[in-house]
Amino acid sequence: MKPPEITSSLFSRLRVVLVETSRAGNIGAVARAMKTMGFSDLVLVSPRYEGMPQHEEAVAFASGAQDLLQSARIVPTIAEALEGINYAAAVSARLREFSPPVQAPRELAEHVAATPDLHAALILGNERFGLPNEIVERCNVLINIPANPDYSSLNLAQAAQVLVYECRMAALASTPAPQTDIGFHGEAASLAQIDGMYEHLEQALVAVGFLDADNPKKLMPRLKRLFARTQLETEEVNILRGIARQIMARCK
């Protein structure tokens, strides 16, 4: 039987980002997981040593997905890895006090597949330490795989396989939502735009005396969690930056 034709653009809208990966074999295994599910955009942030995608262990674990290893981009910062991304999903077994909203892999996959203007990134951290809080806090959602609570540890590549499988199933099952003239739906803001808004807002809150720069406590992480639940649009980010600009002008 001929396999179903892939018509969903999610296959070109999804990126997998590996942060400070320690084992070359895991990079190869993630590449293999991606290729088997039809995804190809792989970005590595500061891997442990130079040339990891070409290491013999990576090639062996890729098992035929060497083309993904060759095309993988290596960047020094998470900001560069998320260029062009407007929906970032941090993957972690550890829940955080100030994390963005928590979703299961299937919920994430169905949302991204059904929203054509989302360019999404699945972000997986170091094998031993996972993702740092500063990366998690800037994401739209935190993905928690509902594993056995008595033994919830997943290998990096195993976690990636679960995620890209769910994304493939959602992509094949999704159909474009009917277009209506009711309501306005703007373009989703990019992560870079939202980061700029946070910096601008923080400056305004300091200027107006609401935020003590020397003792900020948890105000900004709480605000980031609040805005992560809203799926900000570009125009909304511009409005918030305009408000911050006016606050700072009045405080001079």
C-alpha positions as semicolon CSV with decimal commas, in nm:
position;residue;x (nm);y (nm);z (nm)
1;M;0,000;0,000;0,000
2;K;0,129;0,345;-0,092
3;P;0,200;0,557;0,218
4;P;-0,019;0,865;0,269
5;E;0,104;1,177;0,099
6;I;0,254;1,432;0,335
7;T;0,065;1,755;0,277
8;S;0,107;1,930;0,610
9;S;0,362;2,211;0,622
10;L;0,450;2,114;0,980
11;F;0,731;1,906;0,833
12;S;0,901;2,229;0,729
13;R;0,790;2,433;1,032
14;L;0,938;2,222;1,311
15;R;1,295;2,253;1,438
16;V;1,476;2,034;1,693
17;V;1,731;2,218;1,907
18;L;1,986;2,028;2,118
19;V;2,158;2,237;2,387
20;E;2,510;2,149;2,506
21;T;2,484;1,782;2,411
22;S;2,762;1,569;2,564
23;R;2,741;1,244;2,364
24;A;2,793;1,230;1,988
25;G;2,583;0,914;1,979
26;N;2,281;1,104;2,106
27;I;2,312;1,357;1,825
28;G;2,319;1,073;1,574
29;A;2,024;0,898;1,738
30;V;1,818;1,219;1,738
31;A;1,896;1,267;1,368
32;R;1,773;0,913;1,304
33;A;1,455;0,974;1,506
34;M;1,386;1,291;1,310
35;K;1,443;1,138;0,968
36;T;1,218;0,839;1,038
37;M;0,936;1,084;1,117
38;G;1,000;1,317;0,823
39;F;1,169;1,614;0,994
40;S;1,506;1,759;0,899
41;D;1,576;2,093;1,075
42;L;1,837;2,015;1,343
43;V;2,030;2,283;1,533
44;L;2,303;2,222;1,793
45;V;2,382;2,484;2,057
46;S;2,739;2,464;2,190
47;P;2,789;2,086;2,173
48;R;3,057;1,947;2,404
49;Y;3,334;1,938;2,146
50;E;3,400;2,043;1,788
51;G;3,298;1,814;1,505
52;M;3,048;1,607;1,705
53;P;2,806;1,550;1,413
54;Q;3,093;1,392;1,216
55;H;3,218;1,176;1,504
56;E;3,211;0,803;1,430
57;E;2,969;0,744;1,716
58;A;2,723;1,002;1,578
59;V;2,746;0,849;1,231
60;A;2,693;0,498;1,368
61;F;2,387;0,597;1,573
62;A;2,242;0,798;1,284
63;S;2,215;0,470;1,090
64;G;2,138;0,621;0,750
65;A;2,047;0,973;0,862
66;Q;2,394;1,112;0,791
67;D;2,240;1,376;0,565
68;L;2,078;1,535;0,872
69;L;2,414;1,531;1,052
70;Q;2,576;1,704;0,757
71;S;2,307;1,970;0,735
72;A;2,281;2,030;1,111
73;R;2,365;2,387;1,207
74;I;2,594;2,457;1,504
75;V;2,545;2,789;1,685
76;P;2,692;2,933;2,006
77;T;2,370;3,069;2,164
78;I;2,007;2,972;2,210
79;A;1,906;3,308;2,060
80;E;2,069;3,213;1,730
81;A;1,912;2,867;1,742
82;L;1,567;3,025;1,775
83;E;1,596;3,274;1,490
84;G;1,276;3,258;1,287
85;I;1,094;3,069;1,564
86;N;0,773;3,204;1,720
87;Y;0,675;2,905;1,934
88;A;0,936;2,742;2,157
89;A;0,878;2,427;2,361
90;A;1,124;2,334;2,636
91;V;1,141;1,959;2,700
92;S;1,203;1,859;3,061
93;A;1,111;1,591;3,312
94;R;1,163;1,847;3,588
95;L;0,883;2,096;3,651
96;R;0,984;2,450;3,746
97;E;0,830;2,701;3,986
98;F;0,808;2,968;3,718
99;S;0,778;2,754;3,409
100;P;0,551;2,839;3,118
101;P;0,230;2,634;3,082
102;V;0,291;2,258;3,088
103;Q;0,174;2,046;2,795
104;A;0,194;1,680;2,700
105;P;0,362;1,598;2,366
106;R;0,032;1,519;2,192
107;E;-0,128;1,845;2,301
108;L;0,170;2,041;2,171
109;A;0,178;1,851;1,842
110;E;-0,192;1,901;1,773
111;H;-0,170;2,273;1,848
112;V;0,130;2,338;1,627
113;A;0,001;2,120;1,343
114;A;-0,332;2,305;1,342
115;T;-0,174;2,654;1,349
116;P;-0,006;2,718;1,012
117;D;0,170;3,040;1,115
118;L;0,362;2,878;1,400
119;H;0,728;2,796;1,343
120;A;0,804;2,575;1,639
121;A;1,118;2,451;1,813
122;L;1,154;2,150;2,041
123;I;1,441;2,230;2,278
124;L;1,620;1,945;2,458
125;G;1,898;2,003;2,708
126;N;2,217;1,838;2,822
127;E;2,194;1,467;2,909
128;R;2,296;1,526;3,271
129;F;2,173;1,874;3,359
130;G;1,878;1,928;3,125
131;L;1,780;2,284;3,037
132;P;1,870;2,587;3,250
133;N;1,586;2,795;3,393
134;E;1,668;3,097;3,178
135;I;1,595;2,895;2,862
136;V;1,279;2,737;3,003
137;E;1,141;3,075;3,113
138;R;1,166;3,223;2,764
139;C;0,968;2,938;2,606
140;N;0,596;2,931;2,532
141;V;0,538;2,589;2,687
142;L;0,716;2,324;2,892
143;I;0,677;1,972;2,753
144;N;0,658;1,697;3,010
145;I;0,636;1,339;2,881
146;P;0,390;1,148;3,105
147;A;0,623;0,860;3,187
148;N;0,617;0,619;3,480
149;P;0,643;0,844;3,790
150;D;0,856;0,580;3,965
151;Y;1,110;0,585;3,681
152;S;1,057;0,879;3,447
153;S;1,412;0,906;3,310
154;L;1,427;0,906;2,931
155;N;1,737;0,906;2,716
156;L;1,772;1,224;2,509
157;A;1,707;1,046;2,180
158;Q;1,414;0,851;2,326
159;A;1,249;1,175;2,431
160;A;1,309;1,323;2,087
161;Q;1,156;1,014;1,924
162;V;0,837;1,046;2,132
163;L;0,805;1,412;2,038
164;V;0,865;1,385;1,664
165;Y;0,635;1,082;1,645
166;E;0,351;1,281;1,800
167;C;0,425;1,571;1,565
168;R;0,414;1,340;1,263
169;M;0,082;1,188;1,368
170;A;-0,067;1,532;1,427
171;A;0,065;1,662;1,095
172;L;-0,085;1,373;0,899
173;A;-0,418;1,405;1,080
174;S;-0,454;1,782;1,072
175;T;-0,664;1,974;0,824
176;P;-0,659;2,353;0,784
177;A;-0,914;2,525;1,002
178;P;-1,196;2,690;0,806
179;Q;-1,138;3,058;0,744
180;T;-1,394;3,296;0,889
181;D;-1,438;3,670;0,892
182;I;-1,512;3,671;1,264
183;G;-1,240;3,817;1,482
184;F;-0,885;3,921;1,401
185;H;-0,592;3,682;1,404
186;G;-0,255;3,848;1,376
187;E;0,090;3,707;1,312
188;A;0,246;3,528;1,610
189;A;0,537;3,725;1,757
190;S;0,884;3,575;1,725
191;L;1,090;3,482;2,031
192;A;1,332;3,763;1,949
193;Q;1,047;4,017;1,944
194;I;0,914;3,890;2,276
195;D;1,261;3,899;2,436
196;G;1,299;4,261;2,325
197;M;0,960;4,341;2,476
198;Y;1,062;4,185;2,809
199;E;1,380;4,396;2,820
200;H;1,184;4,711;2,735
201;L;0,914;4,635;2,992
202;E;1,171;4,566;3,262
203;Q;1,336;4,903;3,196
204;A;0,999;5,078;3,221
205;L;0,910;4,902;3,547
206;V;1,243;5,011;3,695
207;A;1,189;5,368;3,573
208;V;0,843;5,391;3,731
209;G;0,968;5,241;4,058
210;F;0,761;4,923;4,041
211;L;1,068;4,698;4,004
212;D;1,378;4,730;4,222
213;A;1,670;4,646;3,993
214;D;1,885;4,553;4,294
215;N;1,619;4,324;4,440
216;P;1,402;4,204;4,151
217;K;1,283;3,888;4,327
218;K;1,056;3,687;4,094
219;L;0,865;3,965;3,917
220;M;1,003;3,915;3,565
221;P;0,977;3,532;3,570
222;R;0,614;3,570;3,683
223;L;0,542;3,817;3,402
224;K;0,708;3,587;3,148
225;R;0,490;3,300;3,268
226;L;0,182;3,523;3,238
227;F;0,261;3,630;2,880
228;A;0,360;3,275;2,780
229;R;-0,004;3,175;2,830
230;T;-0,130;3,436;2,582
231;Q;0,057;3,345;2,258
232;L;0,147;3,707;2,187
233;E;0,103;3,849;1,839
234;T;0,346;4,095;1,677
235;E;0,105;4,388;1,706
236;E;0,043;4,310;2,075
237;V;0,418;4,312;2,140
238;N;0,440;4,649;1,965
239;I;0,158;4,785;2,183
240;L;0,331;4,672;2,502
241;R;0,658;4,825;2,388
242;G;0,474;5,147;2,308
243;I;0,334;5,153;2,661
244;A;0,684;5,095;2,802
245;R;0,821;5,374;2,582
246;Q;0,563;5,621;2,712
247;I;0,629;5,522;3,074
248;M;1,001;5,583;3,031
249;A;0,939;5,917;2,855
250;R;0,716;6,040;3,140
251;C;0,972;5,932;3,400
252;K;1,253;6,146;3,255
